């Protein structure tokens, strides 16, 4: 039975890498808010950015309903940083009669900082793709918005052990 798999985790925790692996294993359609935002506005930060990201996520959720109803599972890779966002997404799909399976990508702080350094270096080298540079100010802002899920919120709890 087709379903939505929502991947939760803080920035640079390995969500997108995991989503691509899971996509290959399950043959699901991967919908990434980061990818869409990059393709459409090149991640241009500013007052409109947050409004635009919300619109992209709403649009992708509607598309996910169509895809699941056609018989294919969907992977949503956009972090789901707040309990409210996770609850709203679960409620949205529940109203459509669609199951949501929650996956959380956990990562130890020391490894997380190494991943951020590696990401920033790739961007400096011109190989960052759709990623944007995480300076301390942006990282602090983003992490102030993140609410780590309770184990009961997640169906699958993964720990990123990659070095």
C-alpha positions, 0 to 999 in steps of 0.5 A: 500500500502506498504511503508517505514517508516523512523524514525529520531531522535538523539541518545537515544530519544526513536526511537527504542522503538517507532519502536518496538511499530509501528512494532507491530501495523503495522506488518511491517518489522523492519530494524535496523542499530544498531542491524545489526552492533552489531550482525556483529561486536559487535559495535567495535569502530574504524576507520572501524566502520563508513565505516561499518555502511554506508555499513550496511545502504546501504544493508538494504535500498536495502533489504527494496526495496525487502520487500516493493515490496513483499507487506510488509511495512518496518520500518527503525530505524537508526536516519537519523541525517543529511539533506543530509542522509534524502534527499538521502534516500528519493531520493533512494526510490523515484527512486524505486517508493516507498513512504517514510513516515518520523517520527521524535522523539523529546525529551526535553533536560532534559528528554534526559539526563535522558534517557542517564543516564538510558541507561549508567546504564543499560550498566554498569549493563550488560543489555545494549544489543546492546547499547554502553556507551555514555561518554561525548566525544562520545556524543559530537561527535555524536551530532555535526553530528545531524541536527534537521529536519525542520517540513516540512521534517517530516510527523509525529512529535512525542514528547517523554514524557516518564520519 
